Amino acid sequence: MRLLPALRLASPLALTLAGVPAGLALAGDAPPLPGKTPAALTQAQRAEVVTILRDALRGDPGILRDAIAALQADDDRRRDGAQADVLALLAGKLVDPADPVAGNPLATVTLVEFYDTRCPYCRRMMGVVDELLRTDPGVRVVFKDLPILGPASQLESRALLAAQRQGGYLRLQGAIMRAGGPPTRDTLQAEAERQGLDGAMLLRDMDDPAIKARLDANVALAQQIGLQGTPALVIGNRLIPGAVDLVELRAAIAEARAVR
């Protein structure tokens, strides 16, 4: 990889190789002689350096691409490190005993999924998570309902937490995530009854302030983590933003197991 950090030639040797006269140096690149004050580049010298750099980039655009890629990789490492620190600090808040859970409650690896029922990527992710749970008995999934896409999301999330009180969270979740049209209280009541739940009780519980408080707490936690959208998966101290396929998800689970 050819790197030119900050487009700076670092030494007289590098300048010579680039075609700059050996006596020309960038200010600050070499220690001053005793009793001498380093001189800044003259306007003509600066113009010459700029011309050399411009010609080099025209001749080999890969120099700039490599520099940008290196800077991006460094930014990614810093961001991931900061994100891991935040998740470590919030570890005690990520899983609440009241949260809906699927899979093995005694699993060695926990996946926390923030999702919105109206999010098409979350709906796509549902099949991936289902297949993971079907094939890996050592995983549990903790669901964090995050209704950020408007009133329909709020309505469905309240219905799910109300259904949880009857032991029907996962059943109603599957039906809602496969449904097409916008929900109403009547359609949610009817679907709950198709799933063997008490529809009238579901509607009453949906209006319980305690359910709204749980959803508000999920939104606050998502903001603390710095989530930008849904779905968002947290496995250990790693955040996976957006939907992923089963291969990538299994790799993240394996990585979490390896560091235990």
C-alpha beads as a LAMMPS data file, in Angstrom:
LAMMPS data file: protein, C-alpha beads

260 atoms
259 bonds

1 atom types
1 bond types

-500.0 500.0 xlo xhi
-500.0 500.0 ylo yhi
-500.0 500.0 zlo zhi

Masses

1 110.0

Atoms # bond

1 1 1 0.000 0.000 0.000
2 1 1 1.320 3.412 -0.942
3 1 1 0.624 5.922 1.798
4 1 1 1.049 9.660 1.779
5 1 1 -0.419 10.720 5.153
6 1 1 -1.809 14.237 5.008
7 1 1 -0.040 14.629 1.663
8 1 1 3.226 15.375 3.482
9 1 1 6.727 14.429 2.289
10 1 1 8.544 13.520 5.455
11 1 1 12.254 13.976 4.795
12 1 1 14.853 15.510 2.455
13 1 1 15.427 12.009 1.032
14 1 1 11.718 11.676 0.223
15 1 1 11.748 15.096 -1.344
16 1 1 14.746 14.173 -3.458
17 1 1 13.052 10.960 -4.611
18 1 1 9.994 13.024 -5.509
19 1 1 12.140 15.342 -7.597
20 1 1 12.449 18.276 -5.199
21 1 1 15.934 19.856 -5.089
22 1 1 17.982 18.390 -2.237
23 1 1 18.332 21.746 -0.525
24 1 1 14.545 22.245 -0.303
25 1 1 12.861 21.045 2.887
26 1 1 9.498 21.542 4.532
27 1 1 9.616 23.682 7.615
28 1 1 9.854 21.584 10.756
29 1 1 11.093 18.408 9.006
30 1 1 14.654 18.704 10.272
31 1 1 16.081 20.160 13.494
32 1 1 17.484 23.658 13.053
33 1 1 21.198 24.246 13.102
34 1 1 22.516 25.820 16.315
35 1 1 21.810 29.493 16.297
36 1 1 19.686 29.212 13.157
37 1 1 15.972 29.796 12.834
38 1 1 14.308 27.422 10.349
39 1 1 12.973 29.307 7.365
40 1 1 9.502 28.723 5.994
41 1 1 9.075 27.767 2.383
42 1 1 9.005 30.639 -0.029
43 1 1 5.966 31.087 -2.241
44 1 1 7.920 29.703 -5.199
45 1 1 9.037 26.653 -3.197
46 1 1 5.499 25.956 -2.058
47 1 1 4.266 26.192 -5.636
48 1 1 6.978 23.732 -6.714
49 1 1 6.007 21.221 -4.021
50 1 1 2.326 21.518 -4.924
51 1 1 3.157 20.951 -8.590
52 1 1 5.209 17.843 -7.753
53 1 1 2.426 16.423 -5.592
54 1 1 -0.232 17.198 -8.182
55 1 1 1.809 15.498 -10.907
56 1 1 2.402 12.476 -8.673
57 1 1 -1.322 12.106 -7.969
58 1 1 -2.168 12.454 -11.659
59 1 1 0.389 9.814 -12.519
60 1 1 -0.706 7.406 -9.790
61 1 1 -4.193 8.159 -8.370
62 1 1 -3.797 5.076 -6.201
63 1 1 -1.665 7.142 -3.825
64 1 1 -4.679 9.217 -2.832
65 1 1 -7.008 6.211 -2.730
66 1 1 -4.607 4.386 -0.410
67 1 1 -4.249 7.418 1.832
68 1 1 -8.026 7.851 2.089
69 1 1 -8.490 4.118 2.752
70 1 1 -5.876 4.243 5.522
71 1 1 -7.551 7.248 7.129
72 1 1 -10.951 5.564 6.882
73 1 1 -9.586 2.360 8.444
74 1 1 -8.091 4.379 11.283
75 1 1 -11.406 6.193 11.818
76 1 1 -13.230 2.840 11.854
77 1 1 -10.842 1.426 14.459
78 1 1 -11.276 4.477 16.664
79 1 1 -15.061 4.390 16.297
80 1 1 -15.270 0.664 17.049
81 1 1 -13.061 1.094 20.088
82 1 1 -15.186 3.952 21.409
83 1 1 -18.360 1.955 20.709
84 1 1 -16.998 -1.038 22.632
85 1 1 -16.211 1.226 25.591
86 1 1 -19.764 2.598 25.584
87 1 1 -21.276 -0.899 25.421
88 1 1 -19.056 -2.040 28.290
89 1 1 -20.267 0.859 30.418
90 1 1 -23.906 0.096 29.561
91 1 1 -23.614 -3.690 29.909
92 1 1 -25.802 -3.722 32.997
93 1 1 -28.621 -1.942 31.151
94 1 1 -28.580 -3.949 27.936
95 1 1 -30.606 -6.838 29.317
96 1 1 -33.568 -6.205 31.579
97 1 1 -35.283 -9.182 33.270
98 1 1 -38.543 -7.901 31.777
99 1 1 -37.264 -8.055 28.199
100 1 1 -38.799 -10.608 25.795
101 1 1 -36.413 -13.486 25.161
102 1 1 -36.124 -16.264 22.586
103 1 1 -33.756 -19.223 22.561
104 1 1 -31.857 -20.766 25.437
105 1 1 -32.197 -18.667 28.624
106 1 1 -28.950 -20.231 29.893
107 1 1 -27.031 -19.654 26.668
108 1 1 -23.359 -18.711 26.669
109 1 1 -23.907 -15.925 24.125
110 1 1 -26.596 -13.244 24.169
111 1 1 -27.686 -11.271 21.141
112 1 1 -29.613 -8.081 21.890
113 1 1 -31.689 -6.917 18.939
114 1 1 -33.115 -3.405 18.714
115 1 1 -35.844 -3.487 16.081
116 1 1 -38.921 -1.725 14.760
117 1 1 -41.839 -3.855 13.584
118 1 1 -42.400 -1.568 10.565
119 1 1 -38.766 -1.651 9.441
120 1 1 -38.373 -3.813 6.287
121 1 1 -34.771 -4.654 7.180
122 1 1 -35.894 -5.829 10.622
123 1 1 -38.464 -8.059 8.951
124 1 1 -35.745 -9.510 6.756
125 1 1 -33.556 -10.014 9.832
126 1 1 -36.288 -11.980 11.585
127 1 1 -35.755 -15.005 9.329
128 1 1 -31.990 -14.883 9.907
129 1 1 -32.426 -14.784 13.682
130 1 1 -34.986 -17.602 13.565
131 1 1 -32.550 -19.785 11.627
132 1 1 -29.743 -18.962 14.052
133 1 1 -31.889 -20.018 16.998
134 1 1 -32.984 -23.187 15.198
135 1 1 -29.402 -24.283 14.535
136 1 1 -27.529 -22.954 17.583
137 1 1 -28.872 -23.975 21.003
138 1 1 -26.190 -21.923 22.751
139 1 1 -27.690 -18.534 21.869
140 1 1 -30.413 -16.431 23.406
141 1 1 -31.939 -13.376 21.764
142 1 1 -33.196 -10.438 23.801
143 1 1 -35.659 -8.228 21.928
144 1 1 -35.677 -4.473 22.424
145 1 1 -38.765 -2.987 20.767
146 1 1 -37.722 0.372 19.328
147 1 1 -40.755 2.077 17.755
148 1 1 -39.106 4.932 15.870
149 1 1 -41.036 4.866 12.594
150 1 1 -44.216 6.538 13.710
151 1 1 -47.627 5.778 15.240
152 1 1 -47.964 2.348 13.590
153 1 1 -44.675 1.252 15.159
154 1 1 -45.825 2.531 18.531
155 1 1 -49.130 0.673 18.246
156 1 1 -47.539 -2.644 17.308
157 1 1 -44.800 -2.389 19.939
158 1 1 -47.379 -1.714 22.645
159 1 1 -49.376 -4.711 21.437
160 1 1 -46.301 -6.952 21.623
161 1 1 -45.459 -5.969 25.182
162 1 1 -49.114 -6.411 26.110
163 1 1 -49.056 -9.883 24.524
164 1 1 -45.941 -10.697 26.554
165 1 1 -48.053 -10.472 29.698
166 1 1 -50.060 -13.412 28.345
167 1 1 -46.992 -15.368 27.237
168 1 1 -47.741 -14.602 23.593
169 1 1 -44.988 -12.169 22.592
170 1 1 -43.254 -14.416 20.059
171 1 1 -46.509 -15.650 18.525
172 1 1 -47.842 -12.152 17.957
173 1 1 -44.427 -10.921 16.860
174 1 1 -44.320 -13.463 14.039
175 1 1 -47.824 -12.504 12.881
176 1 1 -47.144 -8.763 13.014
177 1 1 -43.813 -9.016 11.204
178 1 1 -45.462 -10.957 8.375
179 1 1 -48.493 -8.659 8.103
180 1 1 -48.822 -6.292 5.181
181 1 1 -51.150 -3.392 5.871
182 1 1 -51.068 -0.735 8.564
183 1 1 -52.276 -1.902 11.972
184 1 1 -55.294 -0.715 13.919
185 1 1 -56.448 -1.631 17.389
186 1 1 -59.129 -3.820 15.821
187 1 1 -56.706 -5.710 13.568
188 1 1 -54.290 -6.236 16.456
189 1 1 -57.076 -7.516 18.688
190 1 1 -58.230 -9.907 15.979
191 1 1 -54.688 -11.159 15.358
192 1 1 -54.100 -11.647 19.063
193 1 1 -57.234 -13.767 19.280
194 1 1 -56.096 -15.832 16.277
195 1 1 -52.924 -16.491 18.245
196 1 1 -54.921 -17.745 21.214
197 1 1 -54.664 -14.583 23.309
198 1 1 -57.330 -12.554 25.085
199 1 1 -57.909 -9.660 22.691
200 1 1 -59.824 -7.459 25.121
201 1 1 -57.099 -7.838 27.744
202 1 1 -54.481 -7.019 25.125
203 1 1 -56.193 -3.706 24.308
204 1 1 -56.422 -2.780 27.994
205 1 1 -52.787 -3.604 28.636
206 1 1 -51.664 -1.662 25.580
207 1 1 -52.857 1.499 27.335
208 1 1 -50.958 0.756 30.550
209 1 1 -48.440 3.571 31.225
210 1 1 -45.945 0.936 32.345
211 1 1 -45.729 -0.366 28.771
212 1 1 -45.099 3.111 27.398
213 1 1 -42.390 3.554 30.046
214 1 1 -40.646 0.374 28.864
215 1 1 -40.640 1.582 25.276
216 1 1 -39.355 4.997 26.346
217 1 1 -36.547 3.260 28.243
218 1 1 -35.582 1.333 25.096
219 1 1 -35.423 4.556 23.095
220 1 1 -33.301 6.220 25.785
221 1 1 -30.911 3.258 25.848
222 1 1 -30.605 3.312 22.051
223 1 1 -29.711 6.984 22.226
224 1 1 -27.067 6.324 24.884
225 1 1 -25.505 3.658 22.689
226 1 1 -25.620 5.991 19.717
227 1 1 -27.796 3.865 17.449
228 1 1 -28.628 5.454 14.104
229 1 1 -31.440 3.123 13.048
230 1 1 -32.800 -0.397 13.056
231 1 1 -32.052 -3.200 13.165
232 1 1 -29.077 -2.970 15.496
233 1 1 -27.508 -6.043 17.059
234 1 1 -25.338 -6.061 20.169
235 1 1 -23.209 -9.129 20.860
236 1 1 -20.872 -8.662 23.806
237 1 1 -19.088 -5.356 23.283
238 1 1 -19.686 -5.368 19.536
239 1 1 -22.385 -3.415 17.741
240 1 1 -23.582 -4.589 14.338
241 1 1 -25.624 -1.818 12.684
242 1 1 -28.087 -2.927 10.045
243 1 1 -29.225 -6.281 8.735
244 1 1 -26.651 -9.038 8.161
245 1 1 -26.819 -12.498 6.657
246 1 1 -26.592 -15.754 8.594
247 1 1 -22.911 -16.284 7.789
248 1 1 -21.912 -12.926 9.238
249 1 1 -24.138 -13.389 12.256
250 1 1 -22.679 -16.821 13.005
251 1 1 -19.171 -15.370 12.688
252 1 1 -20.020 -12.676 15.246
253 1 1 -21.423 -15.307 17.616
254 1 1 -18.268 -17.408 17.222
255 1 1 -16.122 -14.370 17.932
256 1 1 -18.079 -13.664 21.116
257 1 1 -17.633 -17.246 22.276
258 1 1 -13.900 -17.120 21.613
259 1 1 -13.345 -14.185 23.978
260 1 1 -15.286 -15.657 26.888

Bonds

1 1 1 2
2 1 2 3
3 1 3 4
4 1 4 5
5 1 5 6
6 1 6 7
7 1 7 8
8 1 8 9
9 1 9 10
10 1 10 11
11 1 11 12
12 1 12 13
13 1 13 14
14 1 14 15
15 1 15 16
16 1 16 17
17 1 17 18
18 1 18 19
19 1 19 20
20 1 20 21
21 1 21 22
22 1 22 23
23 1 23 24
24 1 24 25
25 1 25 26
26 1 26 27
27 1 27 28
28 1 28 29
29 1 29 30
30 1 30 31
31 1 31 32
32 1 32 33
33 1 33 34
34 1 34 35
35 1 35 36
36 1 36 37
37 1 37 38
38 1 38 39
39 1 39 40
40 1 40 41
41 1 41 42
42 1 42 43
43 1 43 44
44 1 44 45
45 1 45 46
46 1 46 47
47 1 47 48
48 1 48 49
49 1 49 50
50 1 50 51
51 1 51 52
52 1 52 53
53 1 53 54
54 1 54 55
55 1 55 56
56 1 56 57
57 1 57 58
58 1 58 59
59 1 59 60
60 1 60 61
61 1 61 62
62 1 62 63
63 1 63 64
64 1 64 65
65 1 65 66
66 1 66 67
67 1 67 68
68 1 68 69
69 1 69 70
70 1 70 71
71 1 71 72
72 1 72 73
73 1 73 74
74 1 74 75
75 1 75 76
76 1 76 77
77 1 77 78
78 1 78 79
79 1 79 80
80 1 80 81
81 1 81 82
82 1 82 83
83 1 83 84
84 1 84 85
85 1 85 86
86 1 86 87
87 1 87 88
88 1 88 89
89 1 89 90
90 1 90 91
91 1 91 92
92 1 92 93
93 1 93 94
94 1 94 95
95 1 95 96
96 1 96 97
97 1 97 98
98 1 98 99
99 1 99 100
100 1 100 101
101 1 101 102
102 1 102 103
103 1 103 104
104 1 104 105
105 1 105 106
106 1 106 107
107 1 107 108
108 1 108 109
109 1 109 110
110 1 110 111
111 1 111 112
112 1 112 113
113 1 113 114
114 1 114 115
115 1 115 116
116 1 116 117
117 1 117 118
118 1 118 119
119 1 119 120
120 1 120 121
121 1 121 122
122 1 122 123
123 1 123 124
124 1 124 125
125 1 125 126
126 1 126 127
127 1 127 128
128 1 128 129
129 1 129 130
130 1 130 131
131 1 131 132
132 1 132 133
133 1 133 134
134 1 134 135
135 1 135 136
136 1 136 137
137 1 137 138
138 1 138 139
139 1 139 140
140 1 140 141
141 1 141 142
142 1 142 143
143 1 143 144
144 1 144 145
145 1 145 146
146 1 146 147
147 1 147 148
148 1 148 149
149 1 149 150
150 1 150 151
151 1 151 152
152 1 152 153
153 1 153 154
154 1 154 155
155 1 155 156
156 1 156 157
157 1 157 158
158 1 158 159
159 1 159 160
160 1 160 161
161 1 161 162
162 1 162 163
163 1 163 164
164 1 164 165
165 1 165 166
166 1 166 167
167 1 167 168
168 1 168 169
169 1 169 170
170 1 170 171
171 1 171 172
172 1 172 173
173 1 173 174
174 1 174 175
175 1 175 176
176 1 176 177
177 1 177 178
178 1 178 179
179 1 179 180
180 1 180 181
181 1 181 182
182 1 182 183
183 1 183 184
184 1 184 185
185 1 185 186
186 1 186 187
187 1 187 188
188 1 188 189
189 1 189 190
190 1 190 191
191 1 191 192
192 1 192 193
193 1 193 194
194 1 194 195
195 1 195 196
196 1 196 197
197 1 197 198
198 1 198 199
199 1 199 200
200 1 200 201
201 1 201 202
202 1 202 203
203 1 203 204
204 1 204 205
205 1 205 206
206 1 206 207
207 1 207 208
208 1 208 209
209 1 209 210
210 1 210 211
211 1 211 212
212 1 212 213
213 1 213 214
214 1 214 215
215 1 215 216
216 1 216 217
217 1 217 218
218 1 218 219
219 1 219 220
220 1 220 221
221 1 221 222
222 1 222 223
223 1 223 224
224 1 224 225
225 1 225 226
226 1 226 227
227 1 227 228
228 1 228 229
229 1 229 230
230 1 230 231
231 1 231 232
232 1 232 233
233 1 233 234
234 1 234 235
235 1 235 236
236 1 236 237
237 1 237 238
238 1 238 239
239 1 239 240
240 1 240 241
241 1 241 242
242 1 242 243
243 1 243 244
244 1 244 245
245 1 245 246
246 1 246 247
247 1 247 248
248 1 248 249
249 1 249 250
250 1 250 251
251 1 251 252
252 1 252 253
253 1 253 254
254 1 254 255
255 1 255 256
256 1 256 257
257 1 257 258
258 1 258 259
259 1 259 260
